[in-house]
Amino acid sequence: MQNNKINRAIIIAAGFGSRLVPITLKRPKPLVYVNGKMIIETLLDALVKADINEIYLVRGYKKEMFNILLNKYPNLKFIDNPYYEKCNNISSIYVARNYLDENTYICEADLYLSNPTIIKRELTTSNYLGIKVKETNDWALLTNNLDITGVSIGGKDCYQMVGISYWDKTNAKQLQKDIEKHFIEKNLTNLYWDEVPLKYAKNNYKLTVRECQKQDIIEIDTYDELKAIDSSYK
């Protein structure tokens, strides 16, 4: 019988967060406070509540500032990404690839979770969280029923991709191989990491959409969006 329990999470937190300037000139976007709580705390709290305590955080920009998290999350482990300034976020999964050998969540660090129950302790299939929308200019998951067939930028009557995915042991090990191949052998260092399993090597995976609601996760991409959520920034 397949073990569906999830013990591990990799959090991508190396980037600058240019769209949230001027706030990110002082601190990495995941450490920005929203209504008195750092953005990344909403994700970490959800993982801990689900008893997922083996958590690796890939950091780059102002990496020392993430040390503050150890006060509340002493078991958090850091992985430094030396490529973050020159490469896209495929580099963050590359430096964390050795931990892709068990059931694993991969999460973006700048998601403000208003519904922590979307982080489950057990899942039966490898999947991406997606929000059903009539139209989006963001990343869209192409699907056949709930099976993911590809990815595009923008789409209609589709699932808008959310930056939380789950990889069972088999798919995680395949992702480890494919990320290394595309980052090193093919030198595709400018890719978003999701393009590897969803586009360039999609035949190697069977992935599904796990639907969530728009109100479950608040994506704060711009300073205006931050002000709309937290009036203290006005």
C-alpha positions in Angstrom: 0.0 0.0 0.0 1.3 3.4 -0.9 2.3 5.7 1.9 0.4 8.9 1.4 1.7 10.8 4.4 3.7 13.9 3.8 6.6 14.8 6.0 8.6 17.3 3.9 8.2 20.7 2.4 10.5 22.8 0.3 9.8 26.6 0.3 11.2 28.8 -2.4 12.2 32.2 -1.0 15.3 33.3 -2.8 13.9 36.1 -5.1 13.9 39.9 -4.7 10.2 40.6 -5.2 10.6 43.5 -7.5 6.9 44.2 -7.9 6.6 45.0 -4.2 9.2 47.8 -4.2 9.8 49.9 -2.1 9.0 47.4 0.7 11.3 44.8 -0.6 14.3 47.2 -0.7 14.4 46.6 3.0 13.4 43.0 3.4 12.6 39.9 1.3 9.0 39.7 0.3 8.1 36.6 2.4 9.2 38.6 5.5 6.9 41.5 4.8 4.3 42.0 7.5 0.6 41.9 6.6 -1.8 42.7 9.4 0.9 42.1 12.0 2.1 38.8 10.6 4.9 38.0 8.2 3.6 36.5 4.9 5.6 33.4 5.2 4.3 32.7 8.8 0.9 31.9 7.3 2.5 29.1 5.3 4.8 27.8 8.0 2.0 27.8 10.6 -0.1 25.7 8.2 2.7 23.2 7.6 3.4 22.8 11.3 -0.3 22.4 12.1 -0.4 19.6 9.5 2.5 17.9 11.3 4.9 18.6 8.4 8.0 19.5 10.4 10.8 18.7 7.9 10.9 22.1 6.2 13.6 23.4 3.9 13.7 27.1 2.9 15.7 28.1 -0.1 16.9 31.6 0.4 19.0 34.1 -1.5 18.2 37.9 -1.4 19.1 39.3 2.1 19.3 35.7 3.3 20.5 36.5 6.8 17.1 38.1 7.5 15.4 34.8 7.4 17.3 33.8 10.6 14.6 35.5 12.5 12.2 32.7 11.7 14.3 30.3 13.8 12.9 31.9 17.0 9.5 30.5 16.2 10.4 27.6 13.9 13.6 26.1 15.4 13.5 23.0 13.1 13.5 25.1 9.9 16.5 24.3 7.7 18.0 26.8 5.2 19.4 26.0 1.8 21.3 28.9 0.2 20.9 29.6 -3.5 24.1 31.2 -5.0 22.5 31.5 -8.4 19.4 33.6 -7.5 20.6 36.9 -9.0 21.5 35.4 -12.4 19.0 32.6 -12.8 15.3 32.1 -12.6 13.7 30.0 -9.8 14.6 26.7 -11.4 17.9 27.4 -9.6 16.1 27.2 -6.2 14.7 23.7 -7.0 18.1 22.7 -8.3 19.9 23.5 -5.1 17.2 21.7 -3.1 17.1 18.7 -5.5 18.7 16.2 -3.1 15.6 16.5 -0.9 13.3 15.4 -3.7 13.3 11.8 -2.7 10.2 11.6 -0.5 6.6 12.8 -0.6 7.1 16.6 -0.7 5.3 19.9 -0.9 6.9 22.6 -3.0 5.7 26.0 -2.0 6.3 29.6 -3.0 7.1 31.7 0.1 5.1 34.8 -0.8 1.6 33.3 -0.5 -0.6 34.7 2.3 -2.7 31.7 3.4 -6.0 32.7 4.9 -7.2 29.1 4.9 -4.4 26.9 6.5 -6.5 23.7 5.9 -5.5 23.6 2.3 -2.2 22.1 3.6 -3.1 18.4 4.0 -1.1 15.8 5.9 -2.0 13.1 3.3 -2.7 13.3 -0.4 -3.2 10.5 -2.9 -2.0 12.1 -6.1 0.7 14.5 -7.2 -1.0 17.8 -7.8 -1.0 21.6 -8.1 -3.4 23.8 -6.3 -5.6 25.7 -8.7 -8.4 28.3 -8.6 -11.2 27.9 -11.1 -11.5 31.2 -13.1 -13.4 32.4 -16.1 -10.3 34.2 -17.3 -6.7 35.0 -16.1 -3.6 36.7 -17.3 -1.6 34.6 -14.8 -0.2 31.1 -15.2 -3.0 28.7 -16.2 -3.1 25.0 -15.9 -4.3 23.2 -19.0 -6.5 20.3 -18.1 -8.5 17.3 -19.3 -11.1 17.0 -16.5 -8.7 17.4 -13.5 -5.7 15.9 -15.2 -3.1 18.5 -16.0 -2.0 18.4 -19.7 0.2 21.5 -19.8 0.6 25.2 -18.8 0.1 28.6 -20.4 0.3 32.2 -19.5 -3.3 33.3 -19.5 -6.4 31.4 -20.3 -10.2 31.2 -20.2 -12.4 28.8 -18.2 -9.3 27.3 -16.6 -7.5 26.8 -13.3 -5.2 29.6 -12.3 -2.1 28.0 -10.9 -1.3 28.6 -7.3 2.3 28.2 -6.1 1.7 25.1 -3.9 2.2 21.7 -5.4 2.6 18.2 -4.0 4.9 15.5 -5.3 4.7 11.8 -4.3 7.9 9.9 -3.9 8.0 8.6 -7.4 7.2 12.0 -9.1 9.6 13.8 -6.7 12.5 11.5 -7.7 11.6 12.1 -11.4 11.5 15.9 -10.8 15.0 15.6 -9.2 16.3 14.1 -12.4 14.5 16.5 -14.8 15.5 19.6 -12.9 19.1 18.6 -12.9 19.0 17.7 -16.6 17.4 21.0 -17.7 19.5 23.2 -15.4 22.9 21.7 -16.0 22.9 19.6 -19.2 20.6 21.9 -21.2 21.6 25.1 -19.4 18.0 26.3 -19.2 18.7 28.5 -16.2 16.1 31.1 -17.1 13.1 28.8 -16.7 10.5 28.9 -14.0 10.9 25.5 -12.4 7.2 24.6 -13.0 7.9 24.7 -16.8 10.0 21.5 -16.5 7.2 19.1 -15.3 4.4 21.1 -17.0 6.0 21.7 -20.3 9.4 20.4 -21.2 9.2 17.0 -19.5 5.4 16.7 -19.0 5.2 13.2 -20.4 7.2 12.0 -17.3 4.4 13.0 -14.9 0.8 12.3 -14.1 -0.4 15.5 -12.3 -3.9 16.6 -11.2 -5.5 19.9 -10.1 -6.5 20.2 -6.5 -9.1 22.9 -6.5 -9.0 25.7 -3.9 -11.0 28.9 -3.6 -9.8 32.5 -4.3 -10.2 33.4 -0.7 -8.0 30.6 0.5 -4.8 32.3 -0.7 -4.2 36.0 -1.1 -1.5 36.7 -3.7 0.1 40.1 -2.9 2.1 41.0 -6.0 2.1 44.8 -5.9 2.4 47.6 -3.4 -1.2 48.7 -4.2 -2.5 45.2 -3.4 -0.6 45.3 -0.1 -2.2 48.6 0.8 -5.6 47.2 0.0 -5.1 44.3 2.4 -3.3 46.2 5.2 -4.3 49.8 5.7 -1.2 50.6 7.7 0.8 50.8 4.5 -1.4 53.7 3.3 
